[in-house]
Every structure is written in structure tokens, then in C-alpha cells.
Amino acid sequence: MIARPGNMEIPALSWDAVTYDDPDGGKIIFWPHLPCIMMPSTMRLRKWDGLALLYSSDDIAILKKEDELEIQNPGINVQAVLASGSGMGLLLKDIQILDVDGPKIPDPEPTRLIHHAENSGERPIYSIIPEINDEKWEEWYINCADNQVKIIHLLGTLTKSRRYAKNRLRATSKVQRGKNIDSDLGAASASCASWWMEDNRGLTKELIKQRDGRFASRIRGALADLRNRRVDESSGSEPSLLVPVHQAHLGLLVDEINNCIEIEEIRGE
């Protein structure tokens, strides 16, 4: 039987951060942002003690190299993606015609936050995506690959542009109002949601739940490590962990953290 992708509903596209009070102490702050766009400074969060990124350590290393390349040759990363004909290329074309601070590659908000954490010298960075040699994660990737090669997905690529445009239109009604949110940023939100849905299209509901459940477990593990660092530093205040997340992904990840019982220990850099 073919493992069909779930009929993913378009999520509510909220601009508000969501705070999870961990029962073991401390806070996890999920901050929604738009991929490839630098968010307005008025929307940034400034009070946090550690940074958890939905990247592997290898992903973070690649992001840093892309950042160095971008400094040397501004716009080169964007031009490469535009020429690729990928789903991300469709998103960048949309962003180009809007009055927003983008498109930018590498993703500017995680890049900015990495610089901020490293420059402060006191804020650890946690890689939430496991390394590829992690057996459970390798198995998840294999299951994804098996599912994506099914004929239903191969045929689906033929209508990618049309599907992307349709989902972008549908997502428009899901963009919530927010302070300092204008029509261009709202339009960018709908485009980013459509790209996110396309990017997840080859995954079943079960695979998505497995992924986000693992992320939630590791995020709580990152906060546990942050708590232990605070004890070592003899600080009485409870730590806060910032998790920047693509806006369209926010709801699913918050659902998983609210149901997360198992905590996976990880350490920050």
C-alpha cells in the first residue's frame, strides 16, 4: 500500500510568540518568523538565555559558510536558488516583488541570532535536528525517502507551480492580524506558508508527528542542559530558551511540546 501524504491543513499564521512553562523549570519561547526574510526589529525578542535551532550541527556549519559567501558576493545565494527551479525558487520570486527585507539566503533570522549568541559569549546554541549517524533519525530519513519516491509524489512534481499558487491563495485567509504587520508582510506570510506545505508534501502525518515529537523531546533536553548550566553558575533565575521556528510550523511544534513526556539529553555549543 502506498503511504500517502497527509492532506495538510493550512495552519493559522500567527505573529505572536508562544511560551511553554516547563514543569521542571524554565521557559521555552517559540518565536515565529518568515523564511528568507529579516523580520522588523519591533518583532524581535531580546530576553533569552539559550538558542535552539531546527538545524543539525552540519546545517549550522553550512549556514555559516553561506553567510561568509554572501558577505563576499552579495546576492549570490539567492541567484543560485532562483536558477534552480525549486520550490524555494518560487518563494524567492514572490518575496522579490514585495516591500519586505528579503529575500535573503542563508535564512537571516537564525543567522542573526547565531551571531548574537556567539558575540554575547554566554548563550549556548543547541542543534535540535539529530546528526545523520543517529540510528533513529537515519531510519526516519529512510522512511521519508521510501515514501517520496512513490509514483504519487513523482506525478505531483508536475503540478508544483500550480499547487504552490493555489495554496498561497488559500493561505491568505489564514494570516492573522498583528502589530506592525502590513499588507506586504501578510502576503509574504501566505507565500511562506505555501512553500512550507510544498516542502512537507512528501511526508505522511505519521512521519511529521515522529519528526516534531523528536524535536520537542530534544528542545526540552536543551532547556534541561540550560538549567544545569545555571546551577553551575549559581544563578537563581530560571532560564529561557529561544526557538525560532518558521511561522507555518509553529502550531504543530507547540502541540508536540505540550504533549512531550520523554526528554532527550543534548548539550549546547
C-alpha positions in Angstrom: 0.0 0.0 0.0 1.3 3.5 -0.9 1.9 5.7 2.2 0.1 8.8 1.1 1.0 12.2 2.4 -1.5 13.7 4.8 -3.9 16.3 3.5 -2.1 19.0 5.4 -4.4 21.8 6.5 -3.2 25.4 6.2 -2.3 26.4 9.7 -3.3 29.7 11.4 -0.5 32.1 10.7 0.1 33.9 13.9 2.8 36.5 14.7 2.8 36.0 18.5 5.5 34.1 20.3 4.3 31.1 22.3 5.8 30.4 25.7 5.9 26.9 27.2 6.5 26.7 31.0 8.5 23.6 31.5 7.3 21.6 34.6 10.9 21.0 35.5 11.7 24.7 35.4 12.4 27.4 32.9 10.7 28.6 29.7 10.8 27.7 26.1 9.9 30.5 23.8 8.7 29.6 20.3 9.2 32.7 18.1 7.6 32.6 14.6 9.5 34.1 11.7 9.3 34.0 7.9 12.0 32.1 6.0 14.4 34.2 3.9 13.1 37.5 5.4 14.6 39.7 8.0 11.8 40.4 10.4 11.1 44.0 11.6 13.2 44.9 14.6 10.0 45.7 16.6 9.1 42.0 16.4 12.4 40.6 17.7 12.7 39.0 21.2 15.7 40.2 23.2 15.5 38.4 26.5 16.7 34.8 26.3 19.5 32.7 27.7 20.0 30.0 25.1 19.2 29.4 21.4 17.7 26.2 20.0 17.8 25.9 16.2 15.9 23.4 14.0 19.2 22.5 12.4 21.8 19.8 12.8 25.4 20.8 13.7 26.3 20.2 10.0 23.4 22.5 8.9 24.7 25.3 11.2 28.2 24.9 9.7 26.7 25.2 6.1 24.7 28.2 7.2 27.9 29.9 8.4 29.7 29.2 5.1 26.7 30.6 3.1 26.8 33.7 5.3 30.6 34.1 4.6 29.9 33.7 0.8 27.1 36.2 1.0 29.3 38.8 2.6 31.9 38.3 -0.2 29.3 38.2 -3.0 26.0 39.7 -2.0 23.0 38.1 -3.6 24.9 35.0 -4.9 23.0 32.5 -2.8 19.6 33.9 -3.9 20.5 33.9 -7.5 21.6 30.2 -7.3 18.3 29.2 -5.8 16.3 31.3 -8.3 18.1 29.4 -11.1 17.3 26.0 -9.6 13.6 25.9 -10.4 12.9 24.5 -6.9 10.0 25.2 -4.6 12.3 27.6 -2.7 12.8 29.4 -6.0 9.1 30.0 -6.3 9.1 31.5 -2.8 12.0 33.8 -3.6 10.3 35.1 -6.7 7.3 36.1 -4.6 9.4 37.8 -2.0 11.3 39.8 -4.6 8.2 41.8 -5.6 7.1 42.6 -2.0 8.2 45.5 0.1 9.9 43.4 2.8 13.6 42.9 3.9 14.4 40.0 1.6 14.8 37.6 0.0 18.0 36.6 1.8 19.9 33.3 2.0 21.0 32.0 4.3 17.9 32.4 6.4 18.6 35.7 8.0 16.9 35.4 11.4 18.7 32.2 12.5 21.9 33.7 11.1 21.4 36.9 13.1 20.6 35.0 16.3 23.7 32.8 15.9 25.8 35.9 15.7 24.1 37.4 18.7 24.6 34.3 20.8 28.2 33.9 19.8 29.0 37.6 20.4 27.5 37.5 23.8 29.8 34.7 24.8 27.2 33.5 27.4 24.4 32.0 25.3 24.7 28.3 24.2 23.4 27.2 20.8 21.6 23.8 20.6 21.2 21.7 17.4 17.7 20.2 17.5 18.0 18.1 14.4 19.9 14.9 15.2 23.1 14.0 13.3 22.7 11.7 10.3 24.6 8.9 12.2 21.8 8.8 14.8 20.1 5.4 14.1 16.5 6.6 14.8 17.0 9.7 12.7 18.6 7.7 9.9 15.5 5.4 10.0 13.2 8.4 9.8 15.1 9.7 6.7 14.9 6.3 5.1 11.2 6.1 5.6 10.9 9.6 4.1 12.9 8.6 1.1 10.8 5.5 0.5 7.6 7.5 0.7 8.8 10.3 -1.6 9.7 8.0 -4.5 6.2 6.6 -4.8 4.6 7.4 -8.1 2.0 9.7 -6.4 4.9 12.1 -5.5 6.6 11.8 -8.8 3.4 12.8 -10.6 2.8 15.5 -8.1 6.0 17.3 -9.1 4.5 18.0 -12.5 1.9 20.4 -11.0 4.2 22.1 -8.3 3.8 25.6 -9.6 0.0 25.4 -9.9 -0.3 23.8 -6.5 2.0 26.4 -4.9 -0.1 29.2 -6.3 -3.3 27.6 -5.1 -2.1 27.1 -1.6 -0.7 30.6 -1.5 -4.2 32.0 -2.2 -5.8 29.7 0.4 -3.2 30.7 3.0 -4.1 34.4 2.6 -7.2 34.0 4.7 -5.1 32.3 7.5 -2.8 35.3 8.0 -3.7 36.8 11.4 -3.5 40.5 12.1 -0.7 41.8 14.2 1.0 44.9 15.4 3.3 46.4 12.7 2.1 43.8 10.1 1.3 45.5 6.8 -0.1 44.0 3.6 3.3 43.1 2.1 4.4 41.2 5.2 1.0 39.5 5.2 1.4 38.5 1.6 4.9 37.2 2.4 3.4 35.1 5.2 1.0 33.4 2.7 3.8 32.7 0.3 6.0 31.2 3.0 3.2 29.0 4.2 2.6 27.7 0.7 6.3 26.9 0.4 6.3 25.2 3.8 3.4 23.0 2.7 5.1 22.1 -0.5 8.3 21.3 1.4 6.4 18.9 3.6 4.2 17.4 0.9 6.1 14.2 0.6 5.6 13.4 4.3 2.8 11.4 5.9 1.1 12.6 9.0 2.9 9.9 10.9 6.3 11.0 9.6 5.6 14.6 10.5 4.5 13.6 14.0 7.6 11.5 14.5 9.8 14.4 13.4 8.2 17.0 15.5 7.9 14.7 18.5 11.6 14.1 18.4 12.2 17.8 18.0 10.1 18.5 21.1 12.0 15.9 23.1 15.3 17.5 22.2 14.1 21.0 22.8 13.2 20.0 26.4 16.5 18.4 26.6 18.2 21.6 25.6 16.3 23.5 28.3 17.4 20.9 30.8 21.1 21.5 29.8 20.5 25.2 30.1 19.1 24.7 33.7 22.2 22.7 34.6 24.4 25.5 33.4 22.5 28.0 35.5 23.1 25.8 38.6 26.8 25.6 37.8 26.9 29.3 37.5 24.9 29.7 40.9 22.2 31.8 39.2 18.8 31.8 40.9 16.8 32.9 37.9 15.0 30.4 35.7 16.5 30.1 32.1 14.6 30.9 28.9 15.3 29.0 25.7 14.5 30.7 22.4 13.3 28.5 19.5 13.0 30.4 16.2 10.5 28.5 14.0 9.0 29.1 10.6 5.6 30.6 11.2 3.7 27.8 9.4 5.4 25.2 11.6 4.6 26.9 14.9 1.3 25.2 15.7 2.5 21.6 15.1 5.6 22.1 17.2 3.7 23.7 20.1 1.3 20.8 20.1 4.1 18.3 20.4 5.9 20.2 23.2 2.6 20.3 25.1 2.4 16.5 24.9 6.1 15.8 25.3 7.0 13.5 28.2 10.3 11.9 27.2 13.3 14.3 27.4 16.3 13.6 25.2 19.5 14.9 26.7 21.6 17.1 24.4 24.4 19.7 25.0 24.9 23.1 23.6 27.9 24.5 21.9 
